[in-house]
Amino acid sequence: MGYGDTATVRKILTELGDTWAVVGLSSNRGRAAYGVAEVLQRFGKRVVPVHPKAETVHGEQGYASLADIPFDVDVVDVFVNGELAGAVADEAVAKGAKAVWFQLGVIDEAACERTRAAGLDMVMDRCPAIEIPRLP
């Protein structure tokens, strides 16, 4: 099981806001990010694609980076590999996000500690598409 207790998972999914920047989301239907973003939308979240291609995905305009998004985001959902995830977490802090969510297999303990020290909620090595249907 990943980092982030049940209370933190619930807080991120229900209390922190509905705008999720999904880093690594492209129009490639074969990637996990595509399906997870679809589930998040089904549960009422606004999904903002963040990918170098800046593609429109699931009807939402994409951006090349978190810094390029011209509005606030509540949660940054990270699909990039662990080696790049720390930099994304730091960008999320700079962007003013309320939480960072590292997907299954995305692990960076130091980034997790930095993110939490900056006052953000943090979940690591878990999937919101698995967790959100479990909410009562």
N, C-alpha and C positions, 0 to 999 in steps of 0.2 A: 504494500500500500504506500502511496506517495506521501509527501509532506503536506500537511494542512489538515487540522482536525475537522470534525464534522461541523462544529460551530462556525469555523472560518469559511468552509465550503458553502454552507447555508447563507452566511452573511454576504459573500461575494455574489451568489446567485440570486438573492432576493432583496438585498438592501442597498447595495452600492450604486445602483443605476443600471440603465439598460443599453448603454452604448459601449460595444465591445470592438476594439481594434484587434483584428486577427492577423498576426504577423506570419507571413508565409502562405496566405490565402491567394490562390490564383484561380483561373477558370478551369484548371485541370481537374476533371471530375474523379480521376483515379487517386487523388491525394486525400489523405485523412482530413485535412483542413476544410475541404469542400463540403464533406458530409457533416462535420461538426458544426460548421457555420450554418448549414441548413437546419440542424436541430435547434441551435440557439435562436434562429429566426422564428421557428415554430413556437418557441416558448416566449416570444415577445421581445427578443433582444434585437437591437439594431447592430448589424454586423458591418464593420468597416474594413475592407480588404487592404492589407499593407504588404506590398510585394514590389520588387524592382520594376515589374512590367506595368504597375498601376492600372490593372484591368478592372473593369466593372464586373462584379460577381454578385449573383443573387440580387440584382437590381440596385446595388450600391456602388457608387463611385470608388475606385481604388486610389491609393496613394503610394508613392515610392518609399516613404518613410513615415514614422510617427510624427516627426517634426513638420511634415508637409500637411498634416490634417489640420484644417482651419477651424476646428471646433474642439471642445473638450471631449475626452474619452474617459469612461469610468474604469474599464478593465482592459488590460492588454493580455491577450491570449497568444502564447508563443509556440509556434510550430517549427521554428528553426532548430538546428542541432545544438547540442549542449555547448559546443565550442563558441557559438555565436550568441547564445541565449543571454549571457551576462551583459553584453553590450546593449541588447534590446531592453533588458530590465533597467539598466541605467538610463536609457532613453525614456522609458515609461515614467521613471521618477522625474526626469526633467520636464516631461510633458504635463505632469500634474495628475497622472492617473491615480485612482484610489486603490487599485489592486493589480497584481501581476499573476498570471496563471500559466505555469509551464506544463505543457501537455505530457502525456505518457511518454516516457523515455527521454524527456528533456530534464537533465539534472545538472545543476550548478550550485553547490552548497554556498560558495562565497557570494554569489549573486543573490541568493535567497537571503542571506544574512544582511547584505547591504540594503536590499529592498525593504526588509522589515525594519532595519535601523532608521531608514528614511521615513518610516511611519505608514508604509503601505501594507495591506494584507497580501499574503503570498501563499500560493498553492503550487506544489511541484510534483511532477510525475503522476498526474491524475488527468481525467478528461471530463470537461463539463457536460458533454453529451451523454456520458454515463451517469453523472451525478444528478443532473437536473430532473430527469424523470423520477428519481427516487424521492424527491421532496414531497412532503404530504400536501 
